[in-house]
Amino acid sequence: VTTIETREGIDVEALRTLARERFQVAFAGGLGPFQGRAFRIGHLGDLNAAMILGCLAGVESALLARGIPFGRDGVACAAACLAQVQDGTGVGRRARAEPEREASATGGATYRP
């Protein structure tokens, strides 16, 4: 599971609803102290890399539709990582280190590709 923490004032439930209803992408809300402040993407079970890319694109689309600022190119970075698979296991390697994108820099969601 990957947890994405949002800045204060973002309605995570509205984001989840929009993603589910408009883009058919479902993700869970935050738990415990992250309830209402984060959402979770599950990536266990019968999934492949392309399905994860689709989920990331759906999340980015929902963020755009809600007007929530976030660090760009997350899906492109993930796709580039997959394109560099060396050993056929489905685990990609980055050609170069990418900086983390922080909520303070984007004003919205914290995203670490």
N, C-alpha and C positions, 0 to 999 in steps of 0.2 A: 504494500500500500504506500502511496505517495501522498503526503499531506501538503496542501498549499494554504498558507496563512494569508489572510487579506488584511488590509488596513482597517482601522476603525471607521464605522459608518457604512460599510458595504453590506448590503442585505444578501447574505450567503444563500438563504432559502429562496429568494427571488431568482438568484443566479442559477441555482439547481433546477428550479421549476422551468425556467426559460430553456436551459440546456436540454432538459428531458422532453419538453413539449415541442420545441422548434427544431432541435437538431438530433433528437432521439439518442442523446448521450446522458446516461445516468451516472451520477457520482454521489457519494455520501457526504453528510455534514460532519463537522468536527465533533470530537468527543471530549468529555470532561471540561477542562479549562479552555479548550478550543471550540466549544459549542458556540455557534453563531459568528465565529471569527475565522473559520477555516473550512475547507472541504477536502475530501479524500478520494483519490482515484485508486481503485482496486485493479491489480494486474496479476492476478493469480488464476489458476485453472486453465481452461481451454482457450488460450489467447495466443496470438502471434504478434510479431512486431508491427505488421500493417494495422492490426486492430488497435494497438496502442497509439500509433500515429493518428488514426481516425479519431480516437478519444481526445488526444491533445488538440487536434484541429477543432473539434466540437467545443472544447473548453475555451479555446481562444475566440471562437465565433461568438459564444455566449458572453464572454467578457467584452468583446467589441459591441455587441448588440445592447448591452447594459451600460455602455459608456464608461467602463472601468479601465483605467490605464494599467498597462502591464508591459514588461520587457518584451520586445518583439523578437521574432525569428526563432522561437522555441521549437516549433514544428520543423522548421528548416534545419536547425541544429541537430534535432533527433534523427531526421532523415539522412543527413550527412554522416552522422555517427553510424547508422545502419549500413550505409553504402561502403563503409570502410571495414566491414567485417572481414577478418583475415582467416579465421579458423573454422568457419561454417557452423558455429554453435549458436548463432543468433545474438552474440554479444559483440557490440561494436566498439571500436577504439577511436578516440579523437585524434585528429591529425595535429591539433595544437590545443593548448589549454584555453578554455573559454572562461571569461570572468563570470562570477555569480551575479545574478540580477537581484537586487534587493528592493524591498518595498520603498525604502527611502529614496532610491534613485528613480523609481518608476511612479511612485505616488499611489500604487495600487497593490497588486498581488505580488508576493514574494515567489520567485520562480527560479529554481536552480536546475538547469538542464543536465 
